[in-house]
Amino acid sequence: MISFFKLYLLLRRNNKLSAKRSVMFEANQYGKLFGYIFLGFMAIYMIGIGTFLGWASAKSHEPAIILLLMPLFLILDFGSRFLAQQTPLMLVKPYLLMPFSRYRAIDCFLIDQLFSSSTLIYLTLFIPYFFINICGGTPFIAAVGMTLLLLMMVVVNSQWYLLVRTLVNQKVYYWILPALFYGCCILPFLLMSDKEIDKSLDHIMDFLCDYGFSWMSVLLWAGLLVLLFSLNRWLQMHFIYDEISKQEKTKLKHVSEFNLLNRFGQMGEYLKLEIKSTMRNKAIRGRFIQGICIIVMLSLLIAYTDIYDSPTMLNIWCLYCFVFFGAVNLIKVMGPEGNYIDLLMVYRENILTLLRAKYYFYSAIVLIPFLLLLPAIISGKFSLMMILAYIFITIGPEYCLLFHMAIWNRQTLPLNEKITGRNQMENKLQIFIELIVFFVPIILVSLLSALFGDATAYTILTIIGLAFTLAMPIWMKAIYRRMMNHRYANLEGFHSSR
């Protein structure tokens, strides 16, 4: 029998070789490069935080000060992992019939995730913190033990993320789990007065100084790690077998024909395809529901709370309410259609009609945040010009830019497999376009507001957006022609990535 360590090294080597053989290897290298640059900036930022906290801790001779901020770091870590870290089960499927225990394979991938860059980057925060404390008189062995305990907290948090991510991939309502957990932690402080909060923080700080780095704390976090690791080990293997064996419980239900769309001819048929694909396909339905939930949450947050009342933050989050759903889905436009791209090539200009139907579908989604923000517009928190500017910027130049990805995207996205499916960055243009979509309008409106005032800035943005919106048939046809010029390379990519 092969030893566990040799199996771990073999699987890591196989994953690297698999990535190099991929048709998207060269394009993915650009994504990794920008990922490393981002990690470099994060490391510099965290070194600064660790140094600042270390000086404060050494001055007060209380190494446990960092424990008071660890809940904040862990919440931010939990949220950031959804942007960069996937579940490891997509790598397990090829090894399920190999002559070794399937649980040994899943253990290897889970252990590999424990020591991912998302976890180890926290050493750039902990090491400067305890280095300064050592200089301030903390024993070296004690500082090393404290660093390892803090790292264990991050590792436990990664397992908690993995558990939630796995459950959310199955059913969207599992978002209730982290909402209840973090709500129970934060809500009491929101209901307390300032004096009660100060008193509670003093009690918490005293408790952390006495027990934060004790053996009892070590045993507690070690127990949580073993529990979450074992739960992930069982739960993810259970779900992967359900998915690859297609064991789903289905119910017969009425199928809507959407007869209202029949009057639009072929365009109506493609709108039906978009709607029914969202309703019937597990992976697409999950992405749709999550996207809708996020834009609803953002809309309610900025409309009915005072958390983002500064002009800059209002502009940023108002734009995100309208553009977020389209940005995260259209960046991989034509990916789901890669499963049946050959059928779409049968008739002339089929794909042009499909792209236009997608444009109308995603433009209609923009009405959701608009309706949610109407009470805030009526109450005067937002101006109607601001909302119209971001609506037309979204469905105009932003969607024009995103639909250009139909020319370059050539990786098929799975329709139903969510855990074992592939979800990597496909090409370097996706990174650039997402950065442009999320940041350029904010920079533009800030410059125009500084030069001409808010009203003029929003008027200019509305005119630009309206011009692109009215010109949609022109730029959509240009996209279609360029896509047809690359059709053979795209077809090869779609076929090889199914």
Residue pairs with C-beta under 8 A, 6 or more apart in sequence:
1 100
2 10
2 100
4 104
4 107
4 108
7 100
7 104
7 105
7 108
8 108
8 111
8 112
11 91
11 95
11 105
11 108
11 109
11 112
12 108
12 112
15 91
19 25
19 28
22 28
23 410
23 492
23 493
23 496
23 497
24 411
24 424
24 426
24 427
24 493
24 497
27 425
27 426
27 427
27 428
28 424
28 425
28 426
30 427
30 428
30 431
31 424
31 425
31 426
31 427
31 428
31 430
31 431
34 428
34 431
35 84
39 117
39 121
42 121
42 124
43 121
43 124
46 121
46 122
46 124
46 125
47 124
47 125
47 128
49 125
50 124
50 125
50 126
50 127
50 128
50 129
51 128
51 129
51 132
53 65
53 66
53 69
53 129
54 128
54 129
54 130
54 131
54 132
54 133
55 132
56 65
57 63
57 65
57 66
57 129
57 132
57 133
57 136
58 132
58 133
58 135
58 136
58 137
58 138
59 136
61 136
61 137
62 209
63 130
63 133
63 138
63 142
63 143
63 146
63 213
64 205
64 208
64 209
64 212
64 213
65 205
66 126
66 129
66 150
67 208
67 212
67 213
68 201
68 204
68 205
68 208
70 150
70 153
71 185
73 122
73 125
73 154
74 153
74 154
74 157
75 182
77 118
77 122
77 154
77 157
77 158
77 161
78 157
78 160
78 161
78 164
78 178
80 118
81 118
81 158
81 161
81 165
82 161
82 165
84 118
85 113
85 116
85 118
85 158
85 161
86 165
86 423
87 162
87 165
87 166
87 169
87 236
87 419
88 106
88 109
88 110
88 112
88 113
88 236
89 106
89 109
89 166
89 236
89 237
89 239
89 240
89 419
89 420
90 419
90 420
90 421
90 422
90 423
91 109
92 102
92 105
92 106
92 109
92 237
92 240
92 420
93 240
93 244
93 420
95 102
95 105
96 102
96 105
96 244
98 105
102 237
103 233
103 237
106 233
106 236
106 237
107 233
110 162
110 229
110 232
110 233
113 158
113 162
114 155
114 158
114 159
116 158
118 158
119 151
119 154
119 155
119 158
122 150
122 151
122 154
123 147
123 151
126 147
126 150
126 151
127 147
130 138
130 143
130 144
130 146
130 147
131 143
133 143
134 140
134 143
142 213
145 213
146 213
149 213
149 217
149 218
149 221
152 218
152 221
152 222
152 225
153 221
155 225
156 221
156 224
156 225
156 228
159 225
159 228
159 229
159 232
160 228
162 228
162 232
162 236
163 228
163 231
163 232
163 235
164 174
164 177
164 178
166 232
166 235
166 236
166 239
166 419
167 174
167 177
167 235
168 174
168 175
168 290
169 239
169 286
169 418
169 419
170 239
170 418
172 286
172 289
172 290
172 293
175 293
189 197
189 200
192 200
211 217
236 419
239 419
240 419
240 420
241 247
242 248
243 416
243 417
243 418
243 419
243 420
244 417
244 420
248 282
258 268
258 271
258 272
258 275
258 276
261 268
261 269
261 271
261 272
262 268
264 271
266 353
267 353
267 356
267 357
267 360
270 353
270 354
270 356
270 357
270 358
271 357
271 360
271 361
273 354
273 357
274 357
274 358
274 361
275 361
277 284
277 336
277 415
278 284
278 285
278 288
279 285
281 336
281 415
281 416
282 415
282 416
282 417
282 418
283 413
283 414
283 415
283 416
283 417
283 418
283 421
284 336
284 415
286 418
287 328
287 329
288 329
291 324
291 325
291 328
291 329
292 325
292 365
292 368
294 324
294 325
295 321
295 322
295 324
295 325
295 365
295 368
295 369
296 368
296 369
296 372
298 317
298 320
298 321
298 324
298 369
299 321
299 368
299 369
299 372
299 373
300 372
301 307
301 308
301 317
302 308
302 314
302 317
302 318
302 321
302 373
302 376
303 372
303 373
303 375
303 376
303 381
303 382
304 375
304 376
308 314
308 316
308 317
311 449
311 454
312 442
312 446
314 382
315 386
315 442
315 445
315 446
316 442
318 373
318 382
318 386
318 387
318 390
319 390
319 393
319 394
319 438
319 441
319 442
320 438
321 369
321 372
321 373
321 390
322 366
322 369
322 370
322 390
322 391
322 393
322 394
323 390
323 393
323 394
323 398
323 437
323 438
325 362
325 365
326 362
326 365
326 366
326 394
326 398
326 399
326 402
327 398
327 402
327 434
327 437
327 438
329 362
330 358
330 362
330 399
330 402
330 403
330 405
331 402
331 405
331 430
331 433
331 434
332 405
332 409
332 411
332 413
332 426
332 430
333 355
333 358
333 402
333 403
333 405
333 406
333 409
334 341
334 405
334 406
334 409
334 490
335 409
335 411
335 412
335 413
336 412
336 413
336 415
337 344
337 354
338 410
338 411
338 412
338 413
338 493
338 494
338 497
338 498
339 412
339 413
339 414
339 415
339 498
341 490
341 491
341 494
342 491
344 350
344 351
344 354
345 351
345 487
345 491
349 480
351 480
351 483
351 484
352 476
352 477
352 480
355 403
355 406
355 476
355 479
355 480
356 472
356 473
356 476
358 403
359 395
359 399
359 403
359 472
359 476
362 395
362 399
363 395
363 399
366 391
366 394
366 395
370 387
370 391
373 382
373 387
376 382
377 383
377 384
377 387
383 454
383 455
383 458
385 455
385 458
385 459
385 462
386 454
386 458
388 458
388 462
389 445
389 457
389 458
389 459
389 461
389 462
389 465
390 441
390 461
391 465
392 461
392 462
392 464
392 465
392 466
392 468
392 469
393 441
393 461
393 464
393 465
394 465
395 465
395 469
396 464
396 465
396 466
396 467
396 468
396 469
397 464
397 465
397 468
398 437
398 441
400 468
400 472
400 475
401 433
401 436
401 437
402 433
402 437
403 475
403 476
403 479
404 433
404 479
405 429
405 430
405 433
406 479
406 483
407 479
407 482
407 483
407 486
408 427
408 429
408 486
409 426
409 427
409 490
410 426
410 489
410 490
410 492
410 493
410 494
410 497
411 422
411 426
411 493
411 494
411 497
412 494
412 497
412 498
413 421
413 422
413 423
414 420
414 421
414 422
422 497
425 431
441 461
444 461
445 457
445 458
445 461
448 456
448 457
448 460
448 461
449 457
452 460
468 475
483 490
